[in-house]
Amino acid sequence: MNALYIETVEAFPDTTITLTNGKKYVVTESVEQVRMFILQFYQSINLLGKYDLEGMNDEE
């Protein structure tokens, strides 16, 4: 799944990913795990800088 097409990630209580085309996928990972995968992907393609992922939680 391409993280660029993810519109929302929600828990209903199952983690549901909605893409920009409206398709929905239920995954076994938690919302936080999906968030971390997305951030890692963005960093791997240099879309985001090299943030300390643990430190980002303090800034929110």
N, CA and C atoms as a LAMMPS dump frame, in Angstrom:
ITEM: TIMESTEP
0
ITEM: NUMBER OF ATOMS
180
ITEM: BOX BOUNDS ff ff ff
-5.0000000000000000e+02 5.0000000000000000e+02
-5.0000000000000000e+02 5.0000000000000000e+02
-5.0000000000000000e+02 5.0000000000000000e+02
ITEM: ATOMS id mol type element x y z
1 1 1 N 0.851 -1.166 0
2 1 2 C 0 0 0
3 1 3 C 0.901 1.234 0
4 2 1 N 0.628 2.146 -0.888
5 2 2 C 1.429 3.358 -0.996
6 2 3 C 0.932 4.384 0.022
7 3 1 N 1.812 4.79 0.932
8 3 2 C 1.433 5.719 1.995
9 3 3 C 1.01 7.08 1.463
10 4 1 N 1.41 7.419 0.264
11 4 2 C 1.018 8.708 -0.314
12 4 3 C -0.483 8.791 -0.573
13 5 1 N -1.134 7.635 -0.712
14 5 2 C -2.569 7.608 -0.996
15 5 3 C -3.438 7.443 0.246
16 6 1 N -2.825 7.399 1.423
17 6 2 C -3.599 7.248 2.654
18 6 3 C -4.207 8.59 3.039
19 7 1 N -5.521 8.578 3.227
20 7 2 C -6.232 9.789 3.634
21 7 3 C -6.438 9.815 5.143
22 8 1 N -6.93 8.704 5.719
23 8 2 C -7.138 8.637 7.162
24 8 3 C -6.775 7.254 7.686
25 9 1 N -6.402 7.225 8.96
26 9 2 C -6.168 5.975 9.684
27 9 3 C -6.954 6.105 10.98
28 10 1 N -7.922 5.201 11.185
29 10 2 C -8.803 5.281 12.344
30 10 3 C -8.958 3.915 12.987
31 11 1 N -9.397 3.905 14.233
32 11 2 C -9.678 2.66 14.95
33 11 3 C -11.17 2.59 15.22
34 12 1 N -11.818 1.491 14.791
35 12 2 C -13.282 1.339 14.945
36 12 3 C -13.716 0.115 15.727
37 13 1 N -13.188 -0.646 16.517
38 13 2 C -11.871 -0.623 17.148
39 13 3 C -10.77 -1.179 16.265
40 14 1 N -11.104 -1.873 15.149
41 14 2 C -10.052 -2.349 14.246
42 14 3 C -9.468 -1.164 13.491
43 15 1 N -8.183 -1.224 13.197
44 15 2 C -7.534 -0.143 12.462
45 15 3 C -8.008 -0.174 11.018
46 16 1 N -8.57 0.941 10.573
47 16 2 C -9.092 1.063 9.22
48 16 3 C -8.361 2.18 8.501
49 17 1 N -7.823 1.859 7.325
50 17 2 C -7.117 2.834 6.5
51 17 3 C -8.017 3.185 5.328
52 18 1 N -8.257 4.486 5.149
53 18 2 C -9.045 4.967 4.018
54 18 3 C -8.095 5.655 3.043
55 19 1 N -8.184 5.235 1.777
56 19 2 C -7.342 5.826 0.742
57 19 3 C -8.048 7.004 0.084
58 20 1 N -7.294 7.77 -0.692
59 20 2 C -7.859 8.943 -1.351
60 20 3 C -8.929 8.575 -2.38
61 21 1 N -8.93 7.332 -2.866
62 21 2 C -9.958 6.909 -3.824
63 21 3 C -11.21 6.363 -3.13
64 22 1 N -11.24 6.403 -1.78
65 22 2 C -12.406 5.967 -1.03
66 22 3 C -12.366 4.532 -0.553
67 23 1 N -11.418 3.74 -1.049
68 23 2 C -11.323 2.343 -0.615
69 23 3 C -10.844 2.279 0.824
70 24 1 N -11.383 1.296 1.556
71 24 2 C -11.037 1.119 2.962
72 24 3 C -10.424 -0.256 3.164
73 25 1 N -9.408 -0.294 4.024
74 25 2 C -8.736 -1.543 4.354
75 25 3 C -8.652 -1.668 5.862
76 26 1 N -8.97 -2.856 6.371
77 26 2 C -8.82 -3.156 7.795
78 26 3 C -7.511 -3.917 7.939
79 27 1 N -6.642 -3.435 8.842
80 27 2 C -5.324 -4.042 9.021
81 27 3 C -5.153 -4.494 10.461
82 28 1 N -4.183 -5.369 10.677
83 28 2 C -3.955 -5.906 12.023
84 28 3 C -3.102 -4.982 12.882
85 29 1 N -2.346 -4.067 12.267
86 29 2 C -1.483 -3.166 13.014
87 29 3 C -2.316 -2.101 13.733
88 30 1 N -1.751 -1.565 14.814
89 30 2 C -2.417 -0.486 15.544
90 30 3 C -2.27 0.823 14.764
91 31 1 N -3.061 1.816 15.13
92 31 2 C -2.98 3.131 14.498
93 31 3 C -1.567 3.693 14.662
94 32 1 N -0.988 3.542 15.828
95 32 2 C 0.364 4.05 16.082
96 32 3 C 1.394 3.341 15.204
97 33 1 N 1.259 2.036 15.022
98 33 2 C 2.19 1.304 14.159
99 33 3 C 2.077 1.783 12.712
100 34 1 N 0.861 1.986 12.243
101 34 2 C 0.655 2.475 10.881
102 34 3 C 1.267 3.864 10.744
103 35 1 N 1.076 4.706 11.737
104 35 2 C 1.652 6.054 11.733
105 35 3 C 3.173 5.992 11.614
106 36 1 N 3.794 5.094 12.358
107 36 2 C 5.243 4.954 12.315
108 36 3 C 5.701 4.448 10.947
109 37 1 N 4.965 3.496 10.348
110 37 2 C 5.303 3.008 9.013
111 37 3 C 5.225 4.141 7.99
112 38 1 N 4.199 4.979 8.096
113 38 2 C 4.034 6.107 7.177
114 38 3 C 5.197 7.076 7.321
115 39 1 N 5.551 7.422 8.561
116 39 2 C 6.671 8.337 8.784
117 39 3 C 7.978 7.763 8.25
118 40 1 N 8.204 6.481 8.467
119 40 2 C 9.422 5.845 7.956
120 40 3 C 9.453 5.869 6.428
121 41 1 N 8.304 5.634 5.801
122 41 2 C 8.234 5.677 4.348
123 41 3 C 8.536 7.078 3.844
124 42 1 N 7.895 8.094 4.429
125 42 2 C 8.137 9.48 4.013
126 42 3 C 9.608 9.843 4.163
127 43 1 N 10.234 9.395 5.238
128 43 2 C 11.655 9.675 5.44
129 43 3 C 12.51 8.946 4.407
130 44 1 N 12.123 7.733 4.036
131 44 2 C 12.915 6.958 3.076
132 44 3 C 12.908 7.59 1.689
133 45 1 N 11.858 8.346 1.357
134 45 2 C 11.814 9.024 0.059
135 45 3 C 12.134 10.51 0.211
136 46 1 N 12.655 10.879 1.375
137 46 2 C 13.076 12.252 1.677
138 46 3 C 11.94 13.266 1.567
139 47 1 N 10.734 12.84 1.89
140 47 2 C 9.6 13.749 1.918
141 47 3 C 9.587 14.519 3.233
142 48 1 N 10.107 13.896 4.282
143 48 2 C 10.255 14.541 5.583
144 48 3 C 11.726 14.543 5.952
145 49 1 N 12.094 15.456 6.83
146 49 2 C 13.46 15.468 7.329
147 49 3 C 13.698 14.299 8.264
148 50 1 N 14.894 14.207 8.766
149 50 2 C 15.267 13.123 9.675
150 50 3 C 14.924 13.511 11.11
151 51 1 N 13.662 13.407 11.466
152 51 2 C 13.209 13.704 12.816
153 51 3 C 13.483 12.533 13.732
154 52 1 N 13.687 12.829 14.989
155 52 2 C 13.732 11.782 16.005
156 52 3 C 12.289 11.379 16.258
157 53 1 N 11.9 10.189 15.826
158 53 2 C 10.504 9.766 15.9
159 53 3 C 9.985 9.742 17.333
160 54 1 N 10.834 9.427 18.284
161 54 2 C 10.404 9.446 19.68
162 54 3 C 10.161 10.876 20.139
163 55 1 N 10.979 11.809 19.697
164 55 2 C 10.856 13.211 20.094
165 55 3 C 9.684 13.914 19.467
166 56 1 N 9.181 13.412 18.319
167 56 2 C 8.052 14.067 17.658
168 56 3 C 6.81 14.051 18.516
169 57 1 N 6.636 13.017 19.337
170 57 2 C 5.469 12.925 20.189
171 57 3 C 5.429 14.044 21.207
172 58 1 N 6.586 14.54 21.618
173 58 2 C 6.647 15.62 22.601
174 58 3 C 6.201 16.948 22.014
175 59 1 N 6.361 17.132 20.695
176 59 2 C 6.034 18.389 20.068
177 59 3 C 4.56 18.535 19.731
178 60 1 N 3.815 17.441 19.701
179 60 2 C 2.402 17.49 19.314
180 60 3 C 1.531 18.033 20.403
